[in-house]
């Protein structure tokens, strides 16, 4: 009986620790995607401006 309660307690503690860890991981992923999207947009605009300069001259 004690072993079952111990396993149940481990599962509960594991789930309690898993929540904040997953939240932190997804927050890092969110910021990585935002920064990557901004970098991609800046690269696209820079290439577009460069090609427009070539066309104009």
N, CA, C, O and CB atoms as a CASP TS submission, in Angstrom:
PFRMAT TS
TARGET T0000
AUTHOR 0000-0000-0000
METHOD Language model
MODEL 1
PARENT N/A
ATOM      1  N   UNK     1       0.824  -1.196   0.000  1.00  0.00           N
ATOM      2  CA  UNK     1       0.000   0.000   0.000  1.00  0.00           C
ATOM      3  C   UNK     1       0.869   1.263   0.000  1.00  0.00           C
ATOM      4  O   UNK     1       0.567   2.232  -0.697  1.00  0.00           O
ATOM      5  CB  UNK     1      -0.938  -0.003   1.212  1.00  0.00           C
ATOM      6  N   UNK     2       1.938   1.243   0.779  1.00  0.00           N
ATOM      7  CA  UNK     2       2.809   2.416   0.865  1.00  0.00           C
ATOM      8  C   UNK     2       3.496   2.677  -0.475  1.00  0.00           C
ATOM      9  O   UNK     2       3.722   3.825  -0.858  1.00  0.00           O
ATOM     10  CB  UNK     2       3.860   2.227   1.975  1.00  0.00           C
ATOM     11  N   UNK     3       3.821   1.603  -1.171  1.00  0.00           N
ATOM     12  CA  UNK     3       4.482   1.764  -2.467  1.00  0.00           C
ATOM     13  C   UNK     3       3.549   2.447  -3.470  1.00  0.00           C
ATOM     14  O   UNK     3       3.992   3.289  -4.251  1.00  0.00           O
ATOM     15  CB  UNK     3       4.941   0.395  -3.011  1.00  0.00           C
ATOM     16  N   UNK     4       2.277   2.095  -3.453  1.00  0.00           N
ATOM     17  CA  UNK     4       1.296   2.711  -4.361  1.00  0.00           C
ATOM     18  C   UNK     4       1.149   4.195  -4.046  1.00  0.00           C
ATOM     19  O   UNK     4       1.099   5.019  -4.959  1.00  0.00           O
ATOM     20  CB  UNK     4      -0.079   2.000  -4.253  1.00  0.00           C
ATOM     21  N   UNK     5       1.078   4.543  -2.769  1.00  0.00           N
ATOM     22  CA  UNK     5       0.964   5.951  -2.382  1.00  0.00           C
ATOM     23  C   UNK     5       2.221   6.725  -2.774  1.00  0.00           C
ATOM     24  O   UNK     5       2.141   7.877  -3.201  1.00  0.00           O
ATOM     25  CB  UNK     5       0.715   6.074  -0.868  1.00  0.00           C
ATOM     26  N   UNK     6       3.375   6.087  -2.626  1.00  0.00           N
ATOM     27  CA  UNK     6       4.627   6.739  -3.000  1.00  0.00           C
ATOM     28  C   UNK     6       4.673   7.011  -4.507  1.00  0.00           C
ATOM     29  O   UNK     6       5.084   8.088  -4.938  1.00  0.00           O
ATOM     30  CB  UNK     6       5.826   5.872  -2.579  1.00  0.00           C
ATOM     31  N   UNK     7       4.253   6.036  -5.293  1.00  0.00           N
ATOM     32  CA  UNK     7       4.222   6.215  -6.752  1.00  0.00           C
ATOM     33  C   UNK     7       3.226   7.306  -7.131  1.00  0.00           C
ATOM     34  O   UNK     7       3.506   8.125  -8.007  1.00  0.00           O
ATOM     35  CB  UNK     7       3.856   4.886  -7.460  1.00  0.00           C
ATOM     36  N   UNK     8       2.065   7.323  -6.479  1.00  0.00           N
ATOM     37  CA  UNK     8       1.071   8.362  -6.753  1.00  0.00           C
ATOM     38  C   UNK     8       1.618   9.738  -6.392  1.00  0.00           C
ATOM     39  O   UNK     8       1.405  10.705  -7.123  1.00  0.00           O
ATOM     40  CB  UNK     8      -0.229   8.087  -5.976  1.00  0.00           C
ATOM     41  N   UNK     9       2.322   9.827  -5.268  1.00  0.00           N
ATOM     42  CA  UNK     9       2.914  11.107  -4.868  1.00  0.00           C
ATOM     43  C   UNK     9       3.981  11.544  -5.871  1.00  0.00           C
ATOM     44  O   UNK     9       4.069  12.727  -6.198  1.00  0.00           O
ATOM     45  CB  UNK     9       3.524  11.002  -3.454  1.00  0.00           C
ATOM     46  N   UNK    10       4.786  10.608  -6.360  1.00  0.00           N
ATOM     47  CA  UNK    10       5.787  10.941  -7.371  1.00  0.00           C
ATOM     48  C   UNK    10       5.140  11.450  -8.658  1.00  0.00           C
ATOM     49  O   UNK    10       5.640  12.389  -9.279  1.00  0.00           O
ATOM     50  CB  UNK    10       6.654   9.723  -7.672  1.00  0.00           C
ATOM     51  N   UNK    11       4.038  10.836  -9.054  1.00  0.00           N
ATOM     52  CA  UNK    11       3.331  11.275 -10.260  1.00  0.00           C
ATOM     53  C   UNK    11       2.797  12.687 -10.077  1.00  0.00           C
ATOM     54  O   UNK    11       2.918  13.520 -10.976  1.00  0.00           O
ATOM     55  CB  UNK    11       2.177  10.311 -10.599  1.00  0.00           C
ATOM     56  N   UNK    12       2.208  12.962  -8.918  1.00  0.00           N
ATOM     57  CA  UNK    12       1.660  14.296  -8.650  1.00  0.00           C
ATOM     58  C   UNK    12       2.773  15.340  -8.644  1.00  0.00           C
ATOM     59  O   UNK    12       2.632  16.403  -9.249  1.00  0.00           O
ATOM     60  CB  UNK    12       0.906  14.312  -7.301  1.00  0.00           C
ATOM     61  N   UNK    13       3.872  15.044  -7.966  1.00  0.00           N
ATOM     62  CA  UNK    13       4.996  15.987  -7.921  1.00  0.00           C
ATOM     63  C   UNK    13       5.585  16.174  -9.320  1.00  0.00           C
ATOM     64  O   UNK    13       5.938  17.290  -9.702  1.00  0.00           O
ATOM     65  CB  UNK    13       6.090  15.491  -6.936  1.00  0.00           C
ATOM     66  N   UNK    14       5.690  15.100 -10.072  1.00  0.00           N
ATOM     67  CA  UNK    14       6.206  15.196 -11.443  1.00  0.00           C
ATOM     68  C   UNK    14       5.339  16.088 -12.311  1.00  0.00           C
ATOM     69  O   UNK    14       5.855  16.899 -13.080  1.00  0.00           O
ATOM     70  CB  UNK    14       6.305  13.815 -12.068  1.00  0.00           C
ATOM     71  N   UNK    15       4.029  15.947 -12.197  1.00  0.00           N
ATOM     72  CA  UNK    15       3.127  16.794 -12.980  1.00  0.00           C
ATOM     73  C   UNK    15       3.202  18.249 -12.531  1.00  0.00           C
ATOM     74  O   UNK    15       3.105  19.162 -13.351  1.00  0.00           O
ATOM     75  CB  UNK    15       1.689  16.288 -12.865  1.00  0.00           C
ATOM     76  N   UNK    16       3.377  18.462 -11.224  1.00  0.00           N
ATOM     77  CA  UNK    16       3.488  19.839 -10.727  1.00  0.00           C
ATOM     78  C   UNK    16       4.760  20.503 -11.247  1.00  0.00           C
ATOM     79  O   UNK    16       4.759  21.702 -11.524  1.00  0.00           O
ATOM     80  CB  UNK    16       3.474  19.860  -9.187  1.00  0.00           C
ATOM     81  N   UNK    17       5.831  19.747 -11.381  1.00  0.00           N
ATOM     82  CA  UNK    17       7.079  20.305 -11.911  1.00  0.00           C
ATOM     83  C   UNK    17       7.038  20.437 -13.429  1.00  0.00           C
ATOM     84  O   UNK    17       7.676  21.325 -13.995  1.00  0.00           O
ATOM     85  CB  UNK    17       8.261  19.433 -11.500  1.00  0.00           C
ATOM     86  N   UNK    18       6.300  19.568 -14.081  1.00  0.00           N
ATOM     87  CA  UNK    18       6.242  19.571 -15.536  1.00  0.00           C
ATOM     88  C   UNK    18       5.532  20.810 -16.071  1.00  0.00           C
ATOM     89  O   UNK    18       5.906  21.320 -17.128  1.00  0.00           O
ATOM     90  CB  UNK    18       5.542  18.319 -16.031  1.00  0.00           C
ATOM     91  N   UNK    19       4.528  21.299 -15.373  1.00  0.00           N
ATOM     92  CA  UNK    19       3.773  22.467 -15.825  1.00  0.00           C
ATOM     93  C   UNK    19       4.636  23.700 -16.030  1.00  0.00           C
ATOM     94  O   UNK    19       4.666  24.245 -17.133  1.00  0.00           O
ATOM     95  CB  UNK    19       2.692  22.781 -14.842  1.00  0.00           C
ATOM     96  N   UNK    20       5.343  24.159 -14.995  1.00  0.00           N
ATOM     97  CA  UNK    20       6.198  25.339 -15.181  1.00  0.00           C
ATOM     98  C   UNK    20       7.335  25.114 -16.183  1.00  0.00           C
ATOM     99  O   UNK    20       7.709  26.033 -16.911  1.00  0.00           O
ATOM    100  CB  UNK    20       6.783  25.755 -13.852  1.00  0.00           C
ATOM    101  N   UNK    21       7.881  23.902 -16.223  1.00  0.00           N
ATOM    102  CA  UNK    21       8.961  23.636 -17.175  1.00  0.00           C
ATOM    103  C   UNK    21       8.461  23.709 -18.611  1.00  0.00           C
ATOM    104  O   UNK    21       9.133  24.266 -19.478  1.00  0.00           O
ATOM    105  CB  UNK    21       9.583  22.263 -16.908  1.00  0.00           C
ATOM    106  N   UNK    22       7.282  23.148 -18.864  1.00  0.00           N
ATOM    107  CA  UNK    22       6.714  23.238 -20.209  1.00  0.00           C
ATOM    108  C   UNK    22       6.351  24.675 -20.550  1.00  0.00           C
ATOM    109  O   UNK    22       6.542  25.115 -21.684  1.00  0.00           O
ATOM    110  CB  UNK    22       5.480  22.340 -20.333  1.00  0.00           C
ATOM    111  N   UNK    23       5.827  25.409 -19.573  1.00  0.00           N
ATOM    112  CA  UNK    23       5.506  26.815 -19.802  1.00  0.00           C
ATOM    113  C   UNK    23       6.740  27.607 -20.174  1.00  0.00           C
ATOM    114  O   UNK    23       6.700  28.428 -21.091  1.00  0.00           O
ATOM    115  CB  UNK    23       4.857  27.420 -18.571  1.00  0.00           C
ATOM    116  N   UNK    24       7.829  27.371 -19.476  1.00  0.00           N
ATOM    117  CA  UNK    24       9.085  28.067 -19.771  1.00  0.00           C
ATOM    118  C   UNK    24       9.600  27.690 -21.159  1.00  0.00           C
ATOM    119  O   UNK    24      10.056  28.553 -21.910  1.00  0.00           O
ATOM    120  CB  UNK    24      10.148  27.738 -18.705  1.00  0.00           C
ATOM    121  N   UNK    25       9.527  26.403 -21.499  1.00  0.00           N
ATOM    122  CA  UNK    25      10.008  25.951 -22.809  1.00  0.00           C
ATOM    123  C   UNK    25       9.187  26.578 -23.933  1.00  0.00           C
ATOM    124  O   UNK    25       9.744  27.006 -24.944  1.00  0.00           O
ATOM    125  CB  UNK    25       9.951  24.413 -22.904  1.00  0.00           C
ATOM    126  N   UNK    26       7.862  26.634 -23.761  1.00  0.00           N
ATOM    127  CA  UNK    26       7.028  27.224 -24.803  1.00  0.00           C
ATOM    128  C   UNK    26       7.223  28.731 -24.887  1.00  0.00           C
ATOM    129  O   UNK    26       7.098  29.308 -25.967  1.00  0.00           O
ATOM    130  CB  UNK    26       5.563  26.904 -24.549  1.00  0.00           C
ATOM    131  N   UNK    27       7.525  29.368 -23.778  1.00  0.00           N
ATOM    132  CA  UNK    27       7.808  30.807 -23.805  1.00  0.00           C
ATOM    133  C   UNK    27       9.098  31.071 -24.588  1.00  0.00           C
ATOM    134  O   UNK    27       9.164  32.012 -25.379  1.00  0.00           O
ATOM    135  CB  UNK    27       7.925  31.373 -22.359  1.00  0.00           C
ATOM    136  N   UNK    28      10.121  30.240 -24.368  1.00  0.00           N
ATOM    137  CA  UNK    28      11.360  30.378 -25.141  1.00  0.00           C
ATOM    138  C   UNK    28      11.103  30.149 -26.626  1.00  0.00           C
ATOM    139  O   UNK    28      11.636  30.867 -27.472  1.00  0.00           O
ATOM    140  CB  UNK    28      12.426  29.391 -24.631  1.00  0.00           C
ATOM    141  N   UNK    29      10.285  29.145 -26.939  1.00  0.00           N
ATOM    142  CA  UNK    29       9.954  28.867 -28.333  1.00  0.00           C
ATOM    143  C   UNK    29       9.216  30.043 -28.962  1.00  0.00           C
ATOM    144  O   UNK    29       9.482  30.408 -30.107  1.00  0.00           O
ATOM    145  CB  UNK    29       9.108  27.595 -28.439  1.00  0.00           C
ATOM    146  N   UNK    30       8.286  30.637 -28.211  1.00  0.00           N
ATOM    147  CA  UNK    30       7.528  31.781 -28.719  1.00  0.00           C
ATOM    148  C   UNK    30       8.464  32.933 -29.065  1.00  0.00           C
ATOM    149  O   UNK    30       8.348  33.523 -30.140  1.00  0.00           O
ATOM    150  CB  UNK    30       6.482  32.238 -27.687  1.00  0.00           C
ATOM    151  N   UNK    31       9.386  33.257 -28.170  1.00  0.00           N
ATOM    152  CA  UNK    31      10.300  34.372 -28.423  1.00  0.00           C
ATOM    153  C   UNK    31      11.267  34.060 -29.549  1.00  0.00           C
ATOM    154  O   UNK    31      11.636  34.954 -30.310  1.00  0.00           O
ATOM    155  CB  UNK    31      11.073  34.717 -27.163  1.00  0.00           C
ATOM    156  N   UNK    32      11.686  32.802 -29.667  1.00  0.00           N
ATOM    157  CA  UNK    32      12.565  32.422 -30.778  1.00  0.00           C
ATOM    158  C   UNK    32      11.842  32.600 -32.109  1.00  0.00           C
ATOM    159  O   UNK    32      12.441  33.058 -33.082  1.00  0.00           O
ATOM    160  CB  UNK    32      13.046  30.961 -30.620  1.00  0.00           C
ATOM    161  N   UNK    33      10.565  32.242 -32.159  1.00  0.00           N
ATOM    162  CA  UNK    33       9.791  32.409 -33.389  1.00  0.00           C
ATOM    163  C   UNK    33       9.572  33.880 -33.714  1.00  0.00           C
ATOM    164  O   UNK    33       9.631  34.271 -34.880  1.00  0.00           O
ATOM    165  CB  UNK    33       8.449  31.698 -33.270  1.00  0.00           C
ATOM    166  N   UNK    34       9.319  34.696 -32.698  1.00  0.00           N
ATOM    167  CA  UNK    34       9.121  36.130 -32.927  1.00  0.00           C
ATOM    168  C   UNK    34      10.404  36.761 -33.458  1.00  0.00           C
ATOM    169  O   UNK    34      10.374  37.502 -34.440  1.00  0.00           O
ATOM    170  CB  UNK    34       8.674  36.835 -31.626  1.00  0.00           C
ATOM    171  N   UNK    35      11.533  36.468 -32.808  1.00  0.00           N
ATOM    172  CA  UNK    35      12.811  37.038 -33.244  1.00  0.00           C
ATOM    173  C   UNK    35      13.172  36.531 -34.643  1.00  0.00           C
ATOM    174  O   UNK    35      13.670  37.293 -35.472  1.00  0.00           O
ATOM    175  CB  UNK    35      13.935  36.687 -32.237  1.00  0.00           C
ATOM    176  N   UNK    36      12.925  35.258 -34.900  1.00  0.00           N
ATOM    177  CA  UNK    36      13.191  34.714 -36.232  1.00  0.00           C
ATOM    178  C   UNK    36      12.325  35.361 -37.299  1.00  0.00           C
ATOM    179  O   UNK    36      12.799  35.642 -38.400  1.00  0.00           O
ATOM    180  CB  UNK    36      12.970  33.218 -36.236  1.00  0.00           C
ATOM    181  N   UNK    37      11.060  35.599 -36.983  1.00  0.00           N
ATOM    182  CA  UNK    37      10.169  36.260 -37.941  1.00  0.00           C
ATOM    183  C   UNK    37      10.599  37.678 -38.241  1.00  0.00           C
ATOM    184  O   UNK    37      10.559  38.115 -39.391  1.00  0.00           O
ATOM    185  CB  UNK    37       8.754  36.264 -37.421  1.00  0.00           C
ATOM    186  N   UNK    38      11.009  38.397 -37.214  1.00  0.00           N
ATOM    187  CA  UNK    38      11.491  39.771 -37.421  1.00  0.00           C
ATOM    188  C   UNK    38      12.766  39.757 -38.263  1.00  0.00           C
ATOM    189  O   UNK    38      12.915  40.572 -39.173  1.00  0.00           O
ATOM    190  CB  UNK    38      11.751  40.477 -36.058  1.00  0.00           C
ATOM    191  N   UNK    39      13.677  38.845 -37.968  1.00  0.00           N
ATOM    192  CA  UNK    39      14.921  38.758 -38.741  1.00  0.00           C
ATOM    193  C   UNK    39      14.630  38.404 -40.199  1.00  0.00           C
ATOM    194  O   UNK    39      15.263  38.942 -41.107  1.00  0.00           O
ATOM    195  CB  UNK    39      15.871  37.712 -38.121  1.00  0.00           C
ATOM    196  N   UNK    40      13.682  37.508 -40.422  1.00  0.00           N
ATOM    197  CA  UNK    40      13.306  37.133 -41.783  1.00  0.00           C
ATOM    198  C   UNK    40      12.696  38.317 -42.527  1.00  0.00           C
ATOM    199  O   UNK    40      12.999  38.534 -43.700  1.00  0.00           O
ATOM    200  CB  UNK    40      12.321  35.959 -41.762  1.00  0.00           C
ATOM    201  N   UNK    41      11.845  39.078 -41.859  1.00  0.00           N
ATOM    202  CA  UNK    41      11.230  40.252 -42.480  1.00  0.00           C
ATOM    203  C   UNK    41      12.282  41.304 -42.820  1.00  0.00           C
ATOM    204  O   UNK    41      12.235  41.898 -43.897  1.00  0.00           O
ATOM    205  CB  UNK    41      10.163  40.852 -41.552  1.00  0.00           C
ATOM    206  N   UNK    42      13.223  41.537 -41.920  1.00  0.00           N
ATOM    207  CA  UNK    42      14.281  42.522 -42.176  1.00  0.00           C
ATOM    208  C   UNK    42      15.127  42.082 -43.367  1.00  0.00           C
ATOM    209  O   UNK    42      15.480  42.903 -44.214  1.00  0.00           O
ATOM    210  CB  UNK    42      15.174  42.712 -40.921  1.00  0.00           C
ATOM    211  N   UNK    43      15.453  40.802 -43.436  1.00  0.00           N
ATOM    212  CA  UNK    43      16.236  40.287 -44.560  1.00  0.00           C
ATOM    213  C   UNK    43      15.478  40.458 -45.871  1.00  0.00           C
ATOM    214  O   UNK    43      16.054  40.874 -46.877  1.00  0.00           O
ATOM    215  CB  UNK    43      16.585  38.807 -44.339  1.00  0.00           C
ATOM    216  N   UNK    44      14.185  40.138 -45.858  1.00  0.00           N
ATOM    217  CA  UNK    44      13.365  40.267 -47.063  1.00  0.00           C
ATOM    218  C   UNK    44      13.293  41.719 -47.519  1.00  0.00           C
ATOM    219  O   UNK    44      13.452  42.000 -48.707  1.00  0.00           O
ATOM    220  CB  UNK    44      11.953  39.722 -46.813  1.00  0.00           C
ATOM    221  N   UNK    45      13.059  42.638 -46.598  1.00  0.00           N
ATOM    222  CA  UNK    45      12.966  44.061 -46.948  1.00  0.00           C
ATOM    223  C   UNK    45      14.313  44.570 -47.459  1.00  0.00           C
ATOM    224  O   UNK    45      14.353  45.341 -48.418  1.00  0.00           O
ATOM    225  CB  UNK    45      12.506  44.897 -45.727  1.00  0.00           C
ATOM    226  N   UNK    46      15.408  44.153 -46.840  1.00  0.00           N
ATOM    227  CA  UNK    46      16.733  44.597 -47.281  1.00  0.00           C
ATOM    228  C   UNK    46      17.019  44.118 -48.701  1.00  0.00           C
ATOM    229  O   UNK    46      17.547  44.876 -49.514  1.00  0.00           O
ATOM    230  CB  UNK    46      17.823  44.084 -46.320  1.00  0.00           C
ATOM    231  N   UNK    47      16.674  42.867 -49.008  1.00  0.00           N
ATOM    232  CA  UNK    47      16.889  42.357 -50.364  1.00  0.00           C
ATOM    233  C   UNK    47      15.986  43.077 -51.358  1.00  0.00           C
ATOM    234  O   UNK    47      16.407  43.369 -52.477  1.00  0.00           O
ATOM    235  CB  UNK    47      16.634  40.841 -50.418  1.00  0.00           C
ATOM    236  N   UNK    48      14.761  43.364 -50.963  1.00  0.00           N
ATOM    237  CA  UNK    48      13.825  44.056 -51.847  1.00  0.00           C
ATOM    238  C   UNK    48      14.314  45.473 -52.151  1.00  0.00           C
ATOM    239  O   UNK    48      14.260  45.918 -53.298  1.00  0.00           O
ATOM    240  CB  UNK    48      12.423  44.101 -51.215  1.00  0.00           C
ATOM    241  N   UNK    49      14.788  46.179 -51.125  1.00  0.00           N
ATOM    242  CA  UNK    49      15.297  47.538 -51.321  1.00  0.00           C
ATOM    243  C   UNK    49      16.533  47.511 -52.216  1.00  0.00           C
ATOM    244  O   UNK    49      16.697  48.380 -53.072  1.00  0.00           O
ATOM    245  CB  UNK    49      15.630  48.201 -49.960  1.00  0.00           C
ATOM    246  N   UNK    50      17.392  46.529 -52.027  1.00  0.00           N
ATOM    247  CA  UNK    50      18.600  46.421 -52.841  1.00  0.00           C
ATOM    248  C   UNK    50      18.242  46.172 -54.304  1.00  0.00           C
ATOM    249  O   UNK    50      18.863  46.746 -55.200  1.00  0.00           O
ATOM    250  CB  UNK    50      19.504  45.293 -52.314  1.00  0.00           C
ATOM    251  N   UNK    51      17.248  45.323 -54.551  1.00  0.00           N
ATOM    252  CA  UNK    51      16.848  45.051 -55.936  1.00  0.00           C
ATOM    253  C   UNK    51      16.174  46.271 -56.559  1.00  0.00           C
ATOM    254  O   UNK    51      16.319  46.499 -57.760  1.00  0.00           O
ATOM    255  CB  UNK    51      15.902  43.838 -55.996  1.00  0.00           C
ATOM    256  N   UNK    52      15.447  47.054 -55.778  1.00  0.00           N
ATOM    257  CA  UNK    52      14.823  48.277 -56.287  1.00  0.00           C
ATOM    258  C   UNK    52      15.884  49.312 -56.643  1.00  0.00           C
ATOM    259  O   UNK    52      15.721  50.047 -57.617  1.00  0.00           O
ATOM    260  CB  UNK    52      13.840  48.856 -55.251  1.00  0.00           C
ATOM    261  N   UNK    53      16.959  49.381 -55.879  1.00  0.00           N
ATOM    262  CA  UNK    53      18.040  50.323 -56.181  1.00  0.00           C
ATOM    263  C   UNK    53      18.704  49.966 -57.505  1.00  0.00           C
ATOM    264  O   UNK    53      19.062  50.852 -58.280  1.00  0.00           O
ATOM    265  CB  UNK    53      19.083  50.335 -55.047  1.00  0.00           C
ATOM    266  N   UNK    54      18.868  48.683 -57.764  1.00  0.00           N
ATOM    267  CA  UNK    54      19.483  48.250 -59.026  1.00  0.00           C
ATOM    268  C   UNK    54      18.585  48.587 -60.209  1.00  0.00           C
ATOM    269  O   UNK    54      19.072  48.997 -61.263  1.00  0.00           O
ATOM    270  CB  UNK    54      19.771  46.738 -58.997  1.00  0.00           C
ATOM    271  N   UNK    55      17.279  48.417 -60.040  1.00  0.00           N
ATOM    272  CA  UNK    55      16.340  48.713 -61.117  1.00  0.00           C
ATOM    273  C   UNK    55      16.296  50.200 -61.426  1.00  0.00           C
ATOM    274  O   UNK    55      16.190  50.598 -62.586  1.00  0.00           O
ATOM    275  CB  UNK    55      14.951  48.219 -60.756  1.00  0.00           C
ATOM    276  N   UNK    56      16.377  51.015 -60.390  1.00  0.00           N
ATOM    277  CA  UNK    56      16.265  52.457 -60.556  1.00  0.00           C
ATOM    278  C   UNK    56      17.450  53.084 -61.260  1.00  0.00           C
ATOM    279  O   UNK    56      17.296  54.093 -61.948  1.00  0.00           O
ATOM    280  CB  UNK    56      16.092  53.098 -59.233  1.00  0.00           C
ATOM    281  N   UNK    57      18.625  52.507 -61.100  1.00  0.00           N
ATOM    282  CA  UNK    57      19.802  53.165 -61.694  1.00  0.00           C
ATOM    283  C   UNK    57      20.210  52.572 -63.013  1.00  0.00           C
ATOM    284  O   UNK    57      21.179  53.026 -63.621  1.00  0.00           O
ATOM    285  CB  UNK    57      20.962  53.096 -60.755  1.00  0.00           C
TER
END
